[in-house]
Amino acid sequence: MRGPDCGSDHYLVRAKLQLRLQRAKRKAPPPAKPKWMRLMDPAIKREFQIALSNKFAALAQSDDLDDEEQQISQAILESAAPLCPPNRCRMQPWISDECLNLVDKRKRAKHVDLEQYRHLNQEVRQMMKTEREAYWNNIAADLEEAASRHEYQTLYQTLKRLSGKTKSTNDNIKKADGTFVRSPSERLQRWKEFFQELYNHNPPQVPPAEPSPIDPPANPFLDNEPTVDKVKTAVRSLKNGKAPGVDQVTAEAIKAGGDVLLHRLHALLSLIWHSERIPSAWKKAMIVPILKKGDNRECKNYRGISLLSITGKAFMKIIQSRLQKHREQTSREEQAGFRPNRGCCDQIFAIRQLMEERIRCGKRTIIVFIDFKSAFDCVHWTALWRALETEHVPDKIIRLLKMSYDGSTSCVRIRNELSHPNRSPPRGCCLSSALQHRD
């Protein structure tokens, strides 16, 4: 087709295209989270404990670990459901439930009474303005108080939350060959392959074990059955605000259960202690990729956060405390890292003094820093169990640890979708620092 006469030698091109357009699918919103912090209220906590007591009275204690663990988790969730309703979707954090109820009332009045609708509309605007001012005034007061107390972690966490900058997982990630995934199923499969390759390695050659020169410490209480007080201490040490595992039970719910839940948990942990078996739900982990830095299309620039069962963490904290006591008796005096009430300040001061003296004398100082890539993602477990035996850790503790790590599985969670589970050692366990840092 010849172009118009405008002094140009170009030709207009006309073509027919046949396209198959599909409507873009909306991303599913994340599931609403229950208001677990409501259990901190004494009245609601009491109602929760009464509901738990009624549930446990109707459920006989089972000798099967998986059934008993599932009964406890189900009783907690069912008892907390009416007391901790899901958070309502709100566009701004300062909007209260009272304001949302007023918005619903205004919506119903729109088609019934126009005069009432206008009156409610003014009330909604005034309430939002008042709540917004109060919200920012409270934020400013909290920041000033944190700065005056030198609580820099709280200060910077609040500033980071207010900045609104979040690092989300890119849906358009690259495969191992450099091409991009084309569907959600391919994306899940790619993440599964990446973490499977990261966490599973061929075991190295391990030399035969040598007898340890360390005398076994005289502590017969390391392999005793945990008491109710020890279980209570472990439950209290659980951190609030942490994401739950596959059983969806949070630390707030376990703490709010009181003695009613505590005695049922103690019976479950005693059964685990004697049978030396671990519930299968405690061996399942959900891996959530978190971007570190760099290209967000490369899987290697993400680190995986494993979400484990909070109830299982309470049991692991009991073992952790016993391992820590044993380690305090066998560690060298020079070892300062990962020990309670100890620090590396003396070692840092000594090396600074050494460097200053050698600089004054005109001598060179060579310091080597070794940074192992993904060191804690490729632990050789056979060598670790052998190291524990060499340090004379009780056989009971070692067998329980082996059962906790044997047969563990993990799946990747992306956009509320889970990949197929694959066998891999658990990550994010509270025992990592006690197990993987040896002298």
C-alpha positions as CSV (number, residue, x, y, z in Angstrom):
1,M,0.0,0.0,0.0
2,R,1.5,3.3,-1.1
3,G,2.0,5.9,1.5
4,P,0.5,9.4,1.3
5,D,2.2,12.1,-0.7
6,C,4.3,13.7,2.1
7,G,7.8,13.7,0.7
8,S,8.6,10.3,2.2
9,D,9.7,7.1,0.5
10,H,8.2,4.8,3.2
11,Y,5.4,2.4,2.6
12,L,2.5,1.8,4.9
13,V,2.2,-1.8,5.9
14,R,-1.1,-3.5,6.7
15,A,-1.3,-6.9,8.2
16,K,-3.9,-9.2,9.8
17,L,-3.1,-10.8,13.2
18,Q,-4.9,-13.6,14.9
19,L,-4.5,-13.5,18.7
20,R,-5.9,-15.5,21.5
21,L,-6.2,-13.2,24.4
22,Q,-6.9,-14.6,27.9
23,R,-8.2,-12.6,30.8
24,A,-5.4,-12.1,33.4
25,K,-6.1,-14.1,36.5
26,R,-6.2,-12.1,39.7
27,K,-3.8,-13.3,42.3
28,A,-5.5,-15.0,45.2
29,P,-5.3,-12.8,48.4
30,P,-3.5,-14.4,51.3
31,P,-5.7,-16.2,53.8
32,A,-6.9,-14.0,56.7
33,K,-4.9,-14.6,59.9
34,P,-6.7,-15.1,63.2
35,K,-6.2,-12.5,65.9
36,W,-4.0,-14.6,68.1
37,M,-3.1,-11.6,70.3
38,R,-6.7,-11.6,71.6
39,L,-5.7,-14.6,73.7
40,M,-3.6,-12.2,75.8
41,D,-6.8,-10.8,77.3
42,P,-7.5,-12.5,80.6
43,A,-11.2,-13.0,80.0
44,I,-10.7,-14.4,76.5
45,K,-7.8,-16.6,77.8
46,R,-10.1,-18.1,80.4
47,E,-12.8,-18.9,77.8
48,F,-10.1,-20.5,75.7
49,Q,-9.0,-22.7,78.6
50,I,-12.5,-23.7,79.3
51,A,-13.1,-24.7,75.7
52,L,-9.9,-26.6,75.7
53,S,-10.8,-28.4,78.9
54,N,-14.1,-29.5,77.3
55,K,-12.4,-30.7,74.2
56,F,-9.8,-32.7,76.1
57,A,-12.5,-34.2,78.3
58,A,-14.3,-35.6,75.3
59,L,-11.1,-36.9,73.6
60,A,-9.3,-39.8,75.3
61,Q,-5.6,-39.8,75.2
62,S,-4.3,-41.9,72.3
63,D,-1.2,-44.1,72.4
64,D,-0.4,-43.3,68.8
65,L,1.8,-40.2,68.5
66,D,0.4,-38.9,65.3
67,D,-3.2,-39.2,66.5
68,E,-2.4,-37.6,69.8
69,E,-0.5,-34.7,68.2
70,Q,-3.4,-34.2,65.7
71,Q,-6.0,-34.2,68.5
72,I,-4.1,-31.5,70.4
73,S,-3.6,-29.3,67.4
74,Q,-7.2,-29.7,66.3
75,A,-8.5,-28.9,69.8
76,I,-6.4,-25.8,70.0
77,L,-7.6,-24.5,66.6
78,E,-11.3,-25.3,67.2
79,S,-11.3,-23.7,70.6
80,A,-9.6,-20.5,69.4
81,A,-11.7,-20.1,66.2
82,P,-14.7,-18.4,67.8
83,L,-12.5,-16.3,70.1
84,C,-9.9,-15.2,67.5
85,P,-11.8,-14.3,64.4
86,P,-9.7,-13.6,61.2
87,N,-8.5,-10.0,60.7
88,R,-10.7,-8.0,58.4
89,C,-9.2,-6.7,55.2
90,R,-8.4,-3.0,55.7
91,M,-6.6,-0.6,53.4
92,Q,-4.9,1.4,56.2
93,P,-3.6,0.2,59.5
94,W,-5.2,2.9,61.6
95,I,-8.8,1.9,60.7
96,S,-10.3,0.2,63.7
97,D,-13.0,-2.5,63.8
98,E,-15.5,0.1,65.1
99,C,-14.9,2.2,62.0
100,L,-15.3,-0.8,59.8
101,N,-18.6,-1.6,61.4
102,L,-19.7,2.0,60.8
103,V,-18.7,1.7,57.1
104,D,-20.9,-1.4,56.9
105,K,-23.8,0.5,58.4
106,R,-23.3,3.3,55.9
107,K,-23.3,0.8,53.0
108,R,-26.6,-0.7,54.1
109,A,-28.2,2.8,54.5
110,K,-27.2,3.9,51.0
111,H,-30.2,2.4,49.3
112,V,-32.6,2.8,52.2
113,D,-32.3,6.3,53.7
114,L,-30.2,8.9,51.8
115,E,-30.3,11.4,54.7
116,Q,-29.0,8.8,57.1
117,Y,-26.3,7.8,54.6
118,R,-25.0,11.4,54.4
119,H,-25.0,11.6,58.2
120,L,-23.1,8.3,58.5
121,N,-20.7,9.4,55.8
122,Q,-19.7,12.4,57.8
123,E,-19.2,10.3,60.9
124,V,-17.0,7.8,59.0
125,R,-14.8,10.6,57.6
126,Q,-14.5,12.3,61.0
127,M,-13.6,8.9,62.7
128,M,-11.0,8.1,60.1
129,K,-9.4,11.5,60.5
130,T,-9.3,11.1,64.3
131,E,-7.9,7.6,64.2
132,R,-5.3,8.5,61.6
133,E,-4.0,11.3,63.8
134,A,-4.0,9.1,66.9
135,Y,-2.1,6.4,64.9
136,W,0.7,8.6,63.8
137,N,1.0,10.3,67.2
138,N,1.4,6.9,68.8
139,I,4.0,5.9,66.2
140,A,6.0,9.1,66.8
141,A,5.8,8.5,70.6
142,D,7.0,4.9,70.2
143,L,9.9,6.0,68.0
144,E,11.0,8.7,70.5
145,E,10.8,6.2,73.4
146,A,12.8,3.6,71.5
147,A,15.5,6.2,70.7
148,S,15.7,7.4,74.3
149,R,16.1,3.8,75.6
150,H,18.6,3.0,72.8
151,E,16.4,0.2,71.5
152,Y,17.7,0.5,68.0
153,Q,16.3,-2.8,66.8
154,T,12.7,-1.6,67.6
155,L,13.5,1.8,66.1
156,Y,14.8,0.6,62.8
157,Q,12.1,-2.2,62.5
158,T,9.4,0.5,62.9
159,L,11.0,2.7,60.3
160,K,11.4,-0.2,57.9
161,R,7.7,-1.0,58.3
162,L,6.7,2.6,57.7
163,S,8.8,2.9,54.6
164,G,6.6,0.3,52.9
165,K,9.5,-1.2,51.0
166,T,9.1,-5.0,50.8
167,K,11.0,-7.6,48.9
168,S,8.5,-9.9,47.3
169,T,9.2,-13.1,45.4
170,N,9.4,-12.6,41.7
171,D,7.0,-14.9,39.8
172,N,9.1,-14.7,36.6
173,I,12.2,-16.7,37.8
174,K,14.8,-18.4,35.8
175,K,15.3,-22.1,35.3
176,A,18.6,-23.9,35.7
177,D,19.3,-23.4,31.9
178,G,18.6,-19.7,32.0
179,T,15.1,-19.7,30.5
180,F,12.0,-18.4,32.3
181,V,9.2,-20.4,33.9
182,R,5.9,-20.2,32.1
183,S,3.3,-21.4,34.6
184,P,2.7,-21.5,38.3
185,S,3.4,-25.3,38.3
186,E,6.8,-24.8,36.6
187,R,7.6,-22.1,39.2
188,L,6.8,-24.4,42.1
189,Q,8.8,-27.2,40.4
190,R,11.8,-24.8,39.9
191,W,11.8,-23.8,43.6
192,K,11.5,-27.4,44.6
193,E,14.5,-28.4,42.5
194,F,16.6,-25.5,43.7
195,F,16.2,-26.2,47.4
196,Q,16.5,-29.9,46.9
197,E,19.9,-29.3,45.2
198,L,20.9,-26.9,47.9
199,Y,20.1,-29.0,50.9
200,N,21.0,-32.5,49.6
201,H,24.6,-33.2,48.9
202,N,26.7,-36.4,48.5
203,P,28.2,-37.3,51.9
204,P,32.0,-36.8,52.1
205,Q,34.5,-39.5,53.2
206,V,34.4,-39.7,57.0
207,P,37.5,-41.1,58.7
208,P,37.0,-43.8,61.4
209,A,36.1,-42.5,64.8
210,E,38.9,-42.0,67.4
211,P,38.4,-42.4,71.1
212,S,37.8,-39.0,72.8
213,P,40.2,-37.8,75.4
214,I,37.3,-35.9,77.1
215,D,36.1,-37.6,80.2
216,P,32.3,-38.0,80.3
217,P,30.7,-35.5,82.7
218,A,28.9,-36.9,85.6
219,N,25.4,-35.6,84.9
220,P,22.8,-38.4,85.1
221,F,19.9,-36.0,84.6
222,L,20.5,-35.4,80.9
223,D,18.5,-38.4,79.8
224,N,15.7,-38.2,82.4
225,E,12.1,-37.7,81.4
226,P,11.2,-33.9,81.3
227,T,9.1,-32.7,84.1
228,V,6.0,-30.5,83.9
229,D,8.2,-27.5,85.1
230,K,10.7,-28.1,82.3
231,V,7.8,-28.2,79.7
232,K,6.4,-25.0,81.2
233,T,9.8,-23.3,80.9
234,A,10.2,-24.4,77.3
235,V,6.7,-23.1,76.4
236,R,7.4,-19.7,78.1
237,S,10.6,-19.4,76.0
238,L,8.7,-19.6,72.7
239,K,8.7,-16.3,70.8
240,N,5.4,-14.6,70.0
241,G,4.6,-13.4,66.5
242,K,6.3,-16.2,64.7
243,A,4.7,-17.9,61.7
244,P,3.2,-21.3,62.5
245,G,4.1,-24.6,60.7
246,V,1.9,-27.0,58.9
247,D,-0.4,-27.5,62.0
248,Q,-1.1,-23.7,62.1
249,V,-0.7,-23.6,65.9
250,T,1.0,-20.5,67.2
251,A,3.0,-19.8,70.3
252,E,0.3,-17.4,71.6
253,A,-2.2,-20.3,71.6
254,I,0.1,-22.7,73.4
255,K,0.9,-20.1,76.1
256,A,-2.7,-19.2,76.5
257,G,-3.7,-22.9,77.1
258,G,-2.4,-22.7,80.7
259,D,-2.2,-25.8,82.8
260,V,-5.0,-27.5,80.8
261,L,-2.9,-27.6,77.7
262,L,0.4,-28.0,79.6
263,H,-0.5,-31.3,81.2
264,R,-1.7,-32.7,77.9
265,L,1.6,-31.6,76.2
266,H,3.6,-33.1,79.0
267,A,1.8,-36.5,78.5
268,L,2.6,-36.2,74.7
269,L,6.3,-35.4,75.3
270,S,6.6,-38.2,77.9
271,L,5.2,-40.6,75.3
272,I,7.8,-39.3,72.8
273,W,10.6,-39.6,75.4
274,H,9.9,-43.3,76.1
275,S,9.0,-44.4,72.6
276,E,11.8,-42.4,71.0
277,R,9.6,-41.6,68.1
278,I,8.6,-38.1,66.7
279,P,5.2,-37.1,65.3
280,S,5.3,-36.9,61.5
281,A,3.8,-33.3,61.6
282,W,6.9,-32.1,63.4
283,K,9.1,-33.4,60.6
284,K,7.4,-31.3,57.9
285,A,8.7,-27.9,57.0
286,M,7.4,-25.2,54.8
287,I,10.1,-23.2,53.0
288,V,9.4,-19.6,52.2
289,P,12.0,-17.9,49.9
290,I,13.2,-14.5,51.0
291,L,15.2,-12.2,48.7
292,K,18.6,-11.3,50.1
293,K,20.0,-9.0,47.4
294,G,20.7,-9.0,43.7
295,D,18.6,-10.1,40.7
296,N,15.2,-11.3,42.0
297,R,14.8,-13.6,39.0
298,E,17.7,-15.8,40.2
299,C,16.9,-18.5,42.8
300,K,20.4,-18.3,44.2
301,N,19.7,-14.8,45.5
302,Y,17.1,-16.1,47.9
303,R,17.4,-17.7,51.3
304,G,14.8,-20.2,52.5
305,I,13.0,-19.7,55.8
306,S,11.7,-23.0,57.2
307,L,8.4,-22.8,59.1
308,L,8.3,-25.7,61.6
309,S,5.7,-26.8,64.1
310,I,5.7,-24.5,67.2
311,T,4.7,-27.4,69.4
312,G,7.7,-29.4,68.1
313,K,10.0,-26.4,68.9
314,A,8.9,-26.6,72.6
315,F,10.2,-30.2,72.7
316,M,13.4,-29.2,70.9
317,K,14.0,-26.4,73.4
318,I,14.1,-29.0,76.2
319,I,16.8,-31.0,74.4
320,Q,18.6,-27.7,73.6
321,S,18.8,-26.7,77.3
322,R,20.3,-30.1,78.1
323,L,22.8,-30.0,75.3
324,Q,23.8,-26.5,76.4
325,K,24.5,-27.7,79.9
326,H,26.5,-30.6,78.6
327,R,28.5,-28.4,76.3
328,E,29.4,-26.0,79.1
329,Q,31.1,-28.9,80.9
330,T,33.1,-30.0,77.8
331,S,33.9,-26.8,75.9
332,R,37.3,-25.3,76.0
333,E,37.7,-22.0,78.0
334,E,38.8,-20.2,74.8
335,Q,35.5,-21.0,73.1
336,A,33.3,-17.9,73.6
337,G,30.9,-17.9,70.7
338,F,27.4,-19.3,71.0
339,R,27.7,-19.7,74.8
340,P,25.4,-18.1,77.4
341,N,26.7,-15.0,79.2
342,R,29.9,-15.1,77.0
343,G,31.1,-13.0,74.2
344,C,34.0,-12.6,71.8
345,C,35.1,-9.2,73.2
346,D,38.2,-10.5,74.9
347,Q,39.3,-12.3,71.7
348,I,38.7,-9.2,69.7
349,F,40.7,-7.1,72.2
350,A,43.6,-9.5,72.2
351,I,43.9,-9.6,68.4
352,R,43.7,-5.8,68.2
353,Q,46.5,-5.5,70.8
354,L,48.6,-8.0,68.8
355,M,48.1,-6.1,65.6
356,E,49.0,-2.8,67.2
357,E,52.2,-4.2,68.7
358,R,53.3,-5.8,65.5
359,I,52.6,-2.6,63.5
360,R,54.7,-0.7,66.1
361,C,57.5,-3.2,65.6
362,G,57.2,-3.0,61.8
363,K,56.1,-6.7,61.4
364,R,53.4,-8.0,59.2
365,T,50.3,-9.8,60.5
366,I,48.3,-12.3,58.5
367,I,44.7,-13.0,59.5
368,V,42.6,-15.5,57.6
369,F,38.8,-15.3,57.5
370,I,37.0,-18.3,56.1
371,D,33.5,-17.8,54.7
372,F,31.9,-21.1,53.8
373,K,29.2,-20.8,51.2
374,S,25.9,-22.4,52.5
375,A,27.8,-24.1,55.3
376,F,24.8,-24.8,57.4
377,D,22.8,-26.1,54.4
378,C,25.0,-29.1,53.8
379,V,25.8,-30.5,57.2
380,H,27.0,-34.1,57.2
381,W,24.7,-35.7,59.7
382,T,26.6,-38.9,60.2
383,A,29.7,-37.0,61.2
384,L,27.6,-34.8,63.5
385,W,26.2,-37.8,65.3
386,R,29.7,-39.2,65.6
387,A,30.9,-35.9,67.1
388,L,28.2,-36.1,69.7
389,E,29.1,-39.6,70.6
390,T,32.8,-38.5,70.9
391,E,31.7,-35.8,73.3
392,H,29.8,-38.4,75.4
393,V,26.4,-36.9,74.8
394,P,23.9,-39.5,76.3
395,D,22.7,-42.1,73.8
396,K,19.1,-41.2,74.7
397,I,19.6,-37.6,73.4
398,I,21.3,-38.8,70.3
399,R,18.6,-41.3,69.4
400,L,15.9,-38.6,69.8
401,L,17.9,-36.2,67.6
402,K,18.3,-38.9,64.9
403,M,14.5,-39.6,65.0
404,S,13.8,-35.9,64.7
405,Y,16.0,-35.5,61.6
406,D,15.3,-38.9,60.0
407,G,12.6,-38.9,57.4
408,S,12.0,-35.2,57.5
409,T,10.3,-33.6,54.5
410,S,9.9,-30.0,53.2
411,C,7.8,-28.2,50.6
412,V,8.1,-24.7,49.1
413,R,5.3,-22.2,49.7
414,I,4.8,-19.6,46.9
415,R,1.6,-17.5,46.7
416,N,-0.2,-19.8,49.1
417,E,0.6,-22.8,46.9
418,L,2.7,-25.7,48.1
419,S,5.0,-27.8,46.1
420,H,5.2,-31.6,46.3
421,P,7.2,-32.6,49.4
422,N,10.7,-33.9,49.1
423,R,13.0,-35.4,51.6
424,S,15.4,-33.0,53.2
425,P,16.8,-32.3,56.6
426,P,14.9,-29.6,58.5
427,R,16.2,-26.0,58.6
428,G,15.4,-23.3,61.1
429,C,15.4,-25.6,64.1
430,C,16.3,-24.0,67.5
431,L,18.9,-26.8,67.9
432,S,21.0,-25.6,65.0
433,S,23.3,-23.4,67.1
434,A,23.8,-26.1,69.7
435,L,24.4,-28.9,67.2
436,Q,26.4,-27.4,64.4
437,H,28.9,-25.2,66.4
438,R,31.4,-27.7,67.8
439,D,34.8,-27.0,69.3
